Structure formats: C-alpha cells, structure tokens
C-alpha cells in the first residue's frame, strides 16, 4: 500500500533543511513499526515529558532509518525480544519519506548532547546518569530529534547519557512526511531461503510484492 500525501505546512521551514546541531542534515526513508495500527494516520500526538530519557509512551512518533531493507531498530529489537517476545517481523511496517524542509535536531556525539542540554536545560538533575531532555521545549523549535548510529554509541554509557534509545532512531514532534507506504517484511531466515530458490538476476523481494526502489 502506497499513499502520496500533501506536502506538510511548516511555517518555520528553511530552504536549506535542518538546522541546529544537524545543520543541512536530511534523513532518508524512515521505518515506523506498530503492533496495533493497520493504517498510519498523518498525525502525531503532542510530545509529553516523562521522568525518563524518552517522552511519555504514545506521544511523538518514533522511526528509524530504513535502507536496503534493514533498520538498526529492528536489529536491536530482535536481539532483545525476538526469541522470547513478539518478533518485529510480526508487526505492521510503514516506510515514510521525510519532508526535506523538516527541522531536525541531530545528536551525533556526546558534545551534541551536552549542547542540547545547555540549550534546553534538563528538567531535573541527571537520574542515574541519564539525560532528561525537555522534549516539550525542543518540540517548539524542531520537528524531530534524531540520534545517529554514531551518536547512540557515543552517548550510551556516558554522563549525561541517552541509554535507553538503544539504536539509531528519530523522535518526530509533528507530521513531516510527503509519502507513506505499508510493506510486509520477510524474516531474515525466510528471505535467505527465498533467495536460494530464485534465479540470480531475479529480485526476491520484488517477487513477493515488495516496493522496488524508484517505482511508484
């Protein structure tokens, strides 16, 4: 399922794209996974602070970068819960294309995190080394906060720390996407088995109805 959306209206949009610690930063396709939502509506619940390194559950919209059929969030989830819980491959997958004018605050290093906490002071002293960003304040200036793969490792066991994000991911404060499509993923074992049965020049994911890059 693929759906084109009207370009989001962003009164603060800048033609050069993201600003702040991620000046000029743009994001590629993003993956959102949900156990309950069968059709992703173009709205985002206003973010609310919590006494944790993340905002209150159910607020904001979480995504991770989706490239070459893979997501670091999926890999982290499967490592933690795949054997004993519900596999990520049993959930609903949505691929979203970010608006190029989205204002994205990027955390790519410990320096970036410390700068963030200077600009948006923590709501209380660090809790067991964890940073407690004021997401509500950040959301007034940015459309999203993105933790890169390098930033995740650079802030994982530090003080302050974003330990709990667990992988490269982006927290969206408002809907800033131009396109969304739902896909049906193949677990790695099933995909490997399928690849072994197709001709060398045949695209196994295409044979299963996966969206191919460059197609509408």
Residue, then its C-alpha position, 0 to 999 in steps of 0.5 A: x500500500x502506497x499513499x502520496x500525501x500533501x506536502x506538510x505546512x511548516x511555517x518555520x521551514x528553511x530552504x536549506x533543511x535542518x538546522x541546529x546541531x544537524x545543520x543541512x542534515x536530511x534523513x532518508x526513508x524512515x521505518x515506523x513499526x506498530x503492533x496495533x495500527x493497520x493504517x498510519x494516520x498523518x498525525x502525531x500526538x503532542x510530545x509529553x515529558x516523562x521522568x525518563x530519557x524518552x517522552x511519555x509512551x504514545x506521544x511523538x512518533x518514533x522511526x528509524x532509518x530504513x535502507x536496503x531493507x534493514x533498520x538498526x531498530x529492528x536489529x536491536x529489537x530482535x536481539x532483545x525480544x525476538x526469541x522470547x517476545x513478539x518478533x518485529x517481523x510480526x508487526x505492521x511496517x510503514x516506510x515514510x519519506x521525510x519532508x526535506x524542509x523538516x527541522x531536525x535536531x541531530x545528536x551525533x556525539x556526546x558534545x551534541x548532547x551536552x549542547x542540547x542540554x545547555x540549550x534546553x536545560x534538563x528538567x531535573x538533575x541527571x537520574x542515574x546518569x541519564x539525560x532528561x531532555x525537555x522534549x516539550x521545549x525542543x518540540x517548539x523549535x524542531x520537528x524531530x530529534x534524531x540520534x545517529x548510529x554514531x551518536x547512540x554509541x557515543x552517548x550510551x554509557x556516558x554522563x549525561x547519557x541517552x541509554x535507553x534509545x538503544x539504536x539509531x532512531x528519530x523522535x518526530x514532534x509533528x507530521x513531516x512526511x510527503x509519502x507513506x507506504x505499508x510493506x510486509x517484511x520477510x524474516x531474515x531466515x525466510x528471505x535467505x531461503x527465498x533467495x536460494x530458490x530464485x534465479x540470480x538476476x531475479x529480485x526476491x523481494x520484488x517477487x513477493x510484492x515488495x516496493x522496488x526502489x524508484x517505482x511508484 
